[in-house]
Amino acid sequence: MELSAVLSPAPEGGYVALNPETGTTTQGETVEEALANLREATELYLEEFPLSIHGRPLLTSFEVSSRA
């Protein structure tokens, strides 16, 4: 099953990793560690709450005014 991962730099260092399809979130010191932790957390989540995926996720970005 192919899922999405969104990684953001953490203020204290390292990365926060989020899987939008399940809401699982974790962190790691490196991108690789954050993804490995997210994979593990998401697999555990899916054992309890199976997910039916219909199509591939679409990832895009958008801009907002710096005054927002």
C-alpha positions as CSV (number, residue, x, y, z in Angstrom):
1,M,0.0,0.0,0.0
2,E,1.4,3.4,-1.0
3,L,0.7,6.2,1.5
4,S,1.9,9.8,1.8
5,A,4.4,11.3,4.1
6,V,4.8,15.0,4.9
7,L,8.1,15.9,6.7
8,S,8.7,19.3,8.3
9,P,11.8,20.5,10.1
10,A,11.2,20.5,13.9
11,P,12.0,23.7,15.8
12,E,14.2,21.6,18.2
13,G,16.0,19.9,15.4
14,G,15.2,16.8,13.4
15,Y,11.9,16.2,11.5
16,V,8.3,15.7,12.2
17,A,6.6,13.2,9.9
18,L,2.9,13.0,9.2
19,N,0.8,10.5,7.3
20,P,-2.3,12.4,6.2
21,E,-4.3,9.3,5.3
22,T,-4.2,8.0,8.9
23,G,-3.2,11.0,10.9
24,T,-0.2,9.2,12.4
25,T,2.6,11.5,13.4
26,T,6.1,10.9,14.7
27,Q,9.6,12.4,14.5
28,G,13.2,11.5,14.0
29,E,16.6,13.1,14.0
30,T,17.1,12.5,10.2
31,V,14.7,12.1,7.3
32,E,15.4,8.4,7.2
33,E,14.7,7.9,10.9
34,A,11.5,10.0,10.7
35,L,10.3,7.9,7.8
36,A,11.2,4.6,9.5
37,N,9.3,5.8,12.6
38,L,6.3,6.9,10.6
39,R,6.2,3.6,8.8
40,E,6.2,1.7,12.1
41,A,3.6,3.9,13.6
42,T,1.4,3.7,10.6
43,E,1.7,-0.1,10.4
44,L,0.6,-0.4,14.0
45,Y,-2.3,2.0,13.4
46,L,-3.5,0.0,10.4
47,E,-3.4,-3.2,12.4
48,E,-6.2,-1.7,14.6
49,F,-7.9,0.5,12.0
50,P,-7.7,-1.0,8.4
51,L,-7.8,1.6,5.7
52,S,-9.3,1.3,2.2
53,I,-7.4,3.5,-0.3
54,H,-9.1,4.6,-3.5
55,G,-6.5,6.0,-5.9
56,R,-3.2,7.7,-5.3
57,P,-2.8,10.8,-3.1
58,L,-2.3,14.1,-4.7
59,L,0.3,16.4,-3.2
60,T,0.4,20.0,-4.0
61,S,1.3,23.3,-2.4
62,F,-0.1,26.8,-2.2
63,E,1.0,30.2,-1.1
64,V,-0.6,32.7,1.3
65,S,0.1,36.3,2.0
66,S,2.8,36.9,4.6
67,R,0.3,39.1,6.4
68,A,-2.0,36.2,7.0
